[in-house]
Amino acid sequence: MVAAAFPVVSGLGQAEPVDGSRCHDPGATYQTATPESVNIDQGKLRRALDYWTAHGSDTVKVLRYDCLVGESRLDPVSDKLPHVIFSHTKSILSLVVGRAEEQGLLSVDDPIGKYLPEGLGDSAHRALTIKHFLTMTTGLRMNWTRELGGQLNGTKPDRVREALSLPIDHQPGTWFEYAQTPLFVLTYVVERATRQDFQDYADQQLLSKMGIPRDDWFWGRDRAGHSDGPGWAVFMRPAHFPRFGQLLMNEGTWNGSRLVNASYIKDMRTGTKANPGYGYLYWLNSADHFVNASIWGRHQISGTPIPTAPKDMYFSWGYVGQHTFVIPSLHMIVTRTGNIAPDTLEALDDPGNAAIMGRQKKAYYEFFKLLMDAVSDAHPPEPPPYQANRWTFDFDAGAWVNPLENLAAVNLGPNAPEGCIPGACDGAAGFEGYALFAGDAARAMISSVHDITGTATPPR
């Protein structure tokens, strides 16, 4: 895990805190340390934190050697409020899959048909493997009208059926396409493999074990009750984001207990030929090129995603900037949440960059440049100057306009899910999933208010 571009005086990855101590995995709160005790300049760290706060961040946290050494001025209140985490959800889903594999309940090489009910999906779709979904290489057709329409207007009662009705356009495993709907299949497969509601399993077998109480998050569902895989409506307190980084830094252990196989985490941060910059629902800074995630169009992007950060960094990327960054070579974790992307306040070369993982973004470039300058036992070379990409309207109309797919977005036409009509499947409209989500949301928000005000939380 040595990143040659970021040598450390005593050997990268071997440097120790000044006082020789490391913090333990947190209980209810994180153990803290002064920045200087872990070889970070406090003034420079504050400039980095303030920079991102000024660029739309609600919370920013920096940990080194598992010690919390800095956070934004807004964190003391903002990190206790459930925040929509968007595609940061995908990184949690990846760890839930890893937990199920560690328990021997599934294998990433299994075809999903092993877990689906008889008759759900044709043979080609049932032959897709769990790994295809983790790496976004299912080959399923991308159509943003179907992706967005069914979610935003509620016309899709069953997102699992929706995903399994998407035509397979590319040989599975050979083509990366950053999609949303297929990940409802992944949560459903976990549910079938564990014989337990996905959210109950995630709570009992992963989140609670990591010190994330059930009332500190609530997780969306479609109308049929399938748990949200891509992150359309998943909320969590930002205070817990670093815990995921610490689990990863520990190679899958928490307080000495194995939760996820180290081999799974190694594969999770390894890219594919289809996209060297993407592993198991995590983005990788190690690749010299990657395939973007953009609503405008799919493109190969030259260079590493964040050139001012170490090459061994890997990270979640949620819409408008929900992140956990893990830097093994520096034993550092950085988290960020916000309601607007850091680059929204910059002059943009590409409007899509403000929202979605794509080409270089200046506010990411500048933040990590400031942060790396604050680390006194790392000596990175001068990064290449920031180069804005000149934006051209490279809109892929086919990803939006396709008569058969546009009809299927409202459950009409030959590509619509079998047994579904506009607003219903198998003759039932179904809103049970929405009702469950509303109840979970109410409990979590009440719990948050009680924690902020210091009053007792009513029992569940």
C-alpha positions in Angstrom: 0.0 0.0 0.0 3.0 2.3 -0.5 2.3 5.3 -2.7 5.7 6.3 -4.1 4.5 9.8 -4.9 4.0 10.5 -1.2 7.2 9.3 0.6 7.3 9.7 4.4 10.5 10.4 6.3 10.5 7.1 8.1 9.0 5.1 5.2 5.4 5.6 3.9 2.8 3.8 5.9 5.3 3.2 8.8 5.3 6.7 10.3 4.0 6.8 13.9 2.2 9.6 15.8 4.6 11.9 17.6 3.6 10.6 21.1 3.6 7.0 19.8 -0.1 6.4 20.5 -2.9 5.4 18.2 -6.6 5.7 18.9 -9.0 2.8 19.2 -12.1 2.2 17.2 -14.7 4.6 18.6 -17.6 3.8 21.0 -20.3 6.5 21.2 -17.7 9.1 20.3 -14.3 9.3 18.6 -11.1 9.5 20.5 -9.3 12.8 19.7 -5.7 13.9 19.4 -4.0 17.2 18.6 -3.0 17.6 15.0 0.7 18.1 16.0 0.7 14.7 17.8 0.0 13.0 14.5 2.4 15.1 12.4 -0.2 17.6 11.1 0.2 21.4 11.2 -2.8 22.7 13.0 -2.9 26.1 11.2 -2.7 24.5 7.8 -5.3 21.9 8.7 -7.7 24.7 9.7 -7.2 26.5 6.4 -8.1 23.3 4.6 -11.2 22.7 6.7 -12.3 26.3 6.4 -11.7 26.2 2.6 -14.2 23.3 2.2 -16.6 24.9 4.6 -16.6 28.0 2.6 -17.3 25.9 -0.5 -20.6 24.4 0.7 -19.7 21.8 3.2 -21.9 21.1 6.2 -19.4 18.8 7.8 -15.8 17.9 7.2 -13.7 15.6 9.5 -10.1 14.5 9.4 -8.8 11.5 11.3 -5.3 10.1 11.5 -4.2 7.0 13.2 -7.9 6.6 14.1 -7.9 9.8 16.1 -10.2 12.7 15.2 -7.8 15.6 14.8 -10.0 18.2 13.0 -13.5 19.1 11.9 -15.3 22.0 10.4 -16.8 24.8 12.5 -20.3 23.5 11.6 -19.8 19.9 12.6 -20.9 20.2 16.3 -24.5 20.7 15.2 -24.6 19.5 11.6 -23.1 16.0 12.2 -26.0 15.1 14.5 -28.7 15.7 11.9 -29.6 12.9 9.5 -28.3 13.9 6.1 -29.3 12.5 2.7 -26.2 10.6 1.7 -27.1 9.8 -2.0 -24.5 7.5 -3.6 -22.5 7.2 -0.4 -25.2 4.6 0.1 -23.4 2.4 -2.5 -20.3 2.2 -0.4 -22.3 1.0 2.6 -24.1 -1.5 0.4 -20.7 -2.8 -0.8 -19.7 -3.5 2.9 -23.1 -5.2 3.6 -22.4 -7.5 0.7 -18.9 -8.1 2.1 -20.4 -8.9 5.5 -22.7 -11.5 4.0 -19.9 -13.1 2.0 -17.7 -13.2 5.2 -20.6 -15.1 6.9 -20.7 -17.6 4.0 -24.2 -16.6 2.9 -23.2 -15.6 -0.6 -20.3 -15.3 -3.0 -19.7 -12.4 -5.3 -19.2 -14.9 -8.1 -22.7 -16.3 -7.7 -25.3 -15.7 -10.4 -28.1 -13.7 -9.0 -30.5 -16.4 -10.2 -29.3 -18.5 -7.3 -31.2 -16.2 -5.0 -34.1 -14.9 -7.0 -37.6 -16.5 -6.8 -38.4 -18.9 -9.7 -39.8 -17.0 -12.7 -38.3 -13.6 -11.8 -36.0 -12.5 -14.7 -35.1 -14.4 -17.8 -32.1 -16.8 -18.0 -29.7 -14.1 -19.3 -30.5 -11.7 -16.4 -30.4 -14.5 -13.8 -26.9 -15.4 -15.1 -25.5 -12.0 -14.1 -23.3 -12.3 -11.1 -23.2 -10.3 -7.8 -19.8 -9.0 -8.9 -21.3 -7.6 -12.1 -23.5 -5.4 -10.0 -20.7 -4.4 -7.6 -18.5 -3.3 -10.4 -21.3 -1.7 -12.5 -20.5 -4.0 -15.4 -23.9 -5.7 -15.8 -24.2 -4.5 -19.4 -27.8 -3.4 -18.8 -29.1 -0.6 -20.9 -28.7 2.9 -19.5 -31.6 5.2 -20.0 -31.9 8.1 -17.7 -35.6 8.6 -18.4 -36.2 5.2 -16.8 -33.6 5.8 -14.1 -35.0 9.1 -12.9 -38.7 9.0 -14.0 -39.8 6.0 -12.1 -38.0 7.2 -8.9 -39.1 10.8 -9.0 -42.8 10.4 -10.0 -43.4 7.1 -8.2 -44.6 5.3 -11.3 -42.3 2.3 -10.6 -43.9 0.2 -7.8 -41.1 -2.5 -8.1 -37.6 -1.4 -8.9 -36.3 -5.0 -8.9 -38.6 -5.9 -11.7 -37.7 -2.7 -13.4 -34.0 -3.5 -13.4 -34.5 -7.1 -14.6 -36.6 -5.7 -17.6 -33.7 -3.6 -18.9 -32.2 -5.1 -22.1 -28.6 -6.4 -21.9 -26.7 -4.3 -24.4 -23.1 -5.3 -23.6 -21.4 -8.5 -22.6 -21.5 -8.6 -18.8 -18.1 -7.7 -17.3 -16.8 -5.8 -20.3 -18.6 -2.4 -20.1 -18.9 0.0 -17.2 -22.0 2.1 -16.9 -22.7 4.1 -13.8 -26.3 3.1 -13.1 -28.8 3.3 -10.3 -31.8 1.0 -10.7 -29.7 -2.3 -10.9 -28.6 -1.8 -7.3 -32.1 -2.5 -6.1 -31.4 -6.0 -7.3 -28.3 -6.2 -5.1 -30.1 -5.3 -1.9 -32.8 -7.8 -2.8 -30.2 -10.5 -3.4 -28.7 -9.8 0.0 -32.2 -10.1 1.5 -32.8 -13.4 -0.2 -29.4 -14.8 0.7 -29.7 -13.8 4.4 -33.4 -14.6 4.7 -33.8 -11.3 6.5 -35.0 -7.8 5.6 -32.0 -6.0 4.1 -32.1 -3.1 6.5 -32.5 -5.4 9.5 -29.5 -7.4 8.4 -27.4 -4.3 7.7 -28.3 -3.0 11.2 -27.7 -6.2 13.1 -24.7 -7.5 11.3 -22.8 -4.4 10.3 -24.0 -0.9 11.4 -24.8 -1.7 15.1 -21.6 -3.6 15.5 -19.7 -0.4 14.3 -21.5 1.8 16.8 -24.1 3.2 14.5 -27.5 3.0 16.3 -30.6 2.1 14.3 -32.2 5.5 15.1 -29.3 7.4 13.6 -30.2 6.5 10.0 -33.2 5.7 7.8 -33.2 4.0 4.5 -35.5 4.4 1.6 -37.6 1.7 -0.1 -39.6 1.4 -3.3 -43.3 0.9 -3.0 -42.9 -2.9 -3.0 -40.7 -2.5 0.1 -37.3 -3.2 -1.7 -34.5 -1.3 0.0 -32.9 1.5 -1.9 -29.5 0.4 -3.3 -28.3 3.4 -5.3 -29.1 6.1 -2.6 -32.2 8.0 -3.8 -33.5 8.4 -0.2 -31.1 7.2 2.4 -30.2 9.4 5.4 -27.5 9.1 8.1 -25.8 11.3 10.6 -22.6 12.5 9.2 -20.9 11.8 12.5 -20.8 8.2 11.5 -19.1 8.5 8.1 -15.5 8.1 9.6 -16.5 4.7 11.0 -16.7 3.2 7.5 -13.2 4.6 6.8 -11.9 3.0 10.0 -13.4 -0.4 9.1 -11.7 -0.2 5.8 -8.4 1.0 7.3 -8.6 -2.0 9.7 -9.0 -4.3 6.6 -12.5 -5.3 7.7 -12.1 -5.7 11.5 -13.8 -3.6 14.2 -12.5 -3.7 17.8 -10.7 -6.9 16.8 -13.7 -8.7 15.4 -13.8 -9.7 11.8 -16.8 -8.1 9.9 -15.6 -8.2 6.3 -12.9 -10.4 4.7 -9.6 -8.6 4.0 -9.6 -10.2 0.6 -13.0 -8.7 -0.2 -11.7 -5.2 0.7 -8.6 -5.8 -1.4 -10.9 -6.6 -4.4 -13.2 -3.7 -3.5 -10.3 -1.2 -4.1 -9.1 -2.9 -7.2 -10.4 -1.6 -10.6 -11.6 -3.6 -13.6 -10.6 -3.6 -17.2 -13.9 -1.9 -17.9 -13.1 0.9 -15.5 -9.7 0.9 -13.7 -11.0 3.8 -11.5 -13.8 1.8 -9.9 -13.9 -1.2 -7.6 -16.8 -2.6 -5.7 -18.9 0.6 -5.6 -15.9 2.6 -4.6 -13.9 5.1 -6.7 -10.1 4.7 -6.9 -7.5 7.4 -7.1 -4.9 4.8 -8.3 -5.9 4.7 -12.0 -4.4 6.8 -14.7 -7.7 6.9 -16.5 -11.3 6.1 -15.5 -14.9 6.1 -16.9 -16.9 8.9 -15.5 -20.4 9.0 -13.9 -22.3 11.8 -15.7 -25.8 12.4 -16.7 -24.4 14.1 -19.9 -22.7 11.0 -21.3 -20.3 8.2 -20.7 -16.6 9.1 -21.3 -13.1 7.9 -20.7 -11.3 10.5 -18.6 -7.5 10.7 -18.6 -5.6 11.2 -15.4 -6.3 10.3 -11.8 -9.6 11.7 -10.3 -7.9 13.9 -7.6 -4.2 14.5 -8.6 -3.4 16.3 -5.4 -4.3 13.3 -3.2 -2.2 10.1 -2.8 -2.6 7.5 -5.4 -3.7 4.8 -3.0 -6.7 6.8 -1.8 -10.1 5.3 -2.5 -13.5 6.9 -1.7 -17.3 7.0 -1.8 -18.8 9.7 -4.1 -22.4 10.8 -3.3 -24.3 13.4 -5.3 -23.2 17.0 -4.5 -20.3 15.7 -2.4 -21.1 13.1 0.3 -17.7 11.3 0.9 -15.6 9.1 2.9 -12.0 9.2 1.7 -9.5 6.5 2.9 -5.8 7.0 2.5 -4.0 3.9 3.7 -0.4 5.2 3.1 -1.1 8.1 5.5 -3.4 6.2 7.8 -5.8 9.1 7.2 -9.6 9.4 6.8 -11.4 12.4 5.5 -15.2 12.8 5.4 -17.4 15.5 3.9 -21.2 16.2 3.6 -23.1 19.1 2.1 -26.2 20.2 0.3 -24.3 21.7 -2.5 -21.1 20.4 -4.2 -17.8 22.1 -3.4 -17.5 23.2 -7.0 -20.9 24.9 -7.2 -19.1 28.1 -6.1 -16.5 27.9 -8.7 -16.6 28.8 -12.4 -17.3 25.5 -13.9 -16.0 24.1 -17.2 -18.8 21.5 -17.2 -22.1 22.0 -15.3 -22.3 18.3 -14.7 -19.1 18.4 -12.7 -20.9 20.2 -9.8 -23.1 17.2 -9.2 -21.5 14.0 -10.4 -18.2 12.2 -10.4 -16.6 13.3 -13.7 -13.6 15.3 -14.8 -11.3 17.2 -12.4 -13.0 19.6 -10.0 -11.1 22.6 -8.7 -12.4 22.6 -5.1 -11.3 18.9 -4.7 -7.9 19.7 -6.2 -7.4 22.7 -3.9 -8.7 21.0 -0.7 -6.4 18.0 -1.0 -3.5 20.3 -1.9 -4.0 22.2 1.3 -4.5 19.1 3.4 -1.4 17.3 2.0 0.6 20.5 2.7 -0.5 20.2 6.4 1.0 16.7 6.8 4.5 17.2 8.1 5.8 13.7 7.6 4.8 13.4 4.0 6.6 15.2 1.2 4.5 15.0 -2.0 5.9 16.3 -5.2 4.5 19.5 -6.5 1.2 18.5 -8.1 0.5 19.4 -11.7 -1.3 22.7 -12.1 -5.0 22.6 -12.2 -6.3 22.4 -15.7 -10.0 23.0 -16.3 -11.6 20.9 -19.0 -13.2 23.0 -21.7 -16.8 21.9 -21.7 -18.6 21.0 -24.9 -22.2 19.9 -25.0 -21.3 16.2 -25.3 -24.8 15.2 -24.4 -25.7 11.6 -25.2 -29.2 11.9 -26.4 -29.6 8.2 -26.6 -29.3 7.8 -22.9 -32.5 9.9 -22.5 -34.5 9.6 -25.7 -35.5 6.2 -26.8 -39.2 5.6 -27.6 -39.3 2.0 -26.2 -37.5 3.0 -23.0 -39.4 6.2 -22.5 -42.6 4.1 -22.7 -41.2 1.6 -20.3 -40.5 4.4 -17.8 -44.3 4.5 -17.2 -44.7 0.7 -17.5 -45.9 0.7 -21.0 -44.6 -1.0 -24.2 -42.7 -4.2 -24.8 -39.8 -3.3 -22.5 -41.9 -2.6 -19.4 -41.6 -5.0 -16.5 -43.7 -8.2 -16.9 -47.0 -8.0 -15.0 -46.8 -4.2 -14.5 -49.0 -1.4 -15.8 -48.7 2.3 -15.0 -48.8 2.7 -11.2 -49.1 -1.0 -10.4 -47.7 -4.5 -10.7 -49.8 -7.7 -10.6 -52.9 -5.5 -10.1 -51.6 -4.0 -6.8 -50.5 -0.4 -6.4 -48.7 -1.1 -3.2 -47.4 1.6 -0.9 -46.1 -0.6 2.0 -42.5 0.4 1.4 -43.3 4.1 1.5 -45.1 3.6 4.8 -42.2 1.8 6.4 -39.8 4.5 5.2 -42.0 7.3 6.7 -42.1 5.6 10.1 -38.3 5.1 10.1 -37.8 8.7 9.1 -40.0 10.0 11.9 -38.2 8.0 14.5 -34.7 9.0 13.3 -35.6 12.7 13.2 -37.1 12.6 16.7 -34.0 10.9 18.0 -31.8 13.6 16.4 -33.8 16.4 17.9 -33.6 14.8 21.3 -29.8 14.3 21.0 -29.2 17.9 20.0 -31.4 19.3 22.7 -30.2 16.9 25.4 -33.6 15.5 26.2 -34.5 11.8 26.6 -35.3 9.9 23.4 -38.7 8.0 23.6 -38.4 4.3 23.3 -39.0 2.6 19.8 
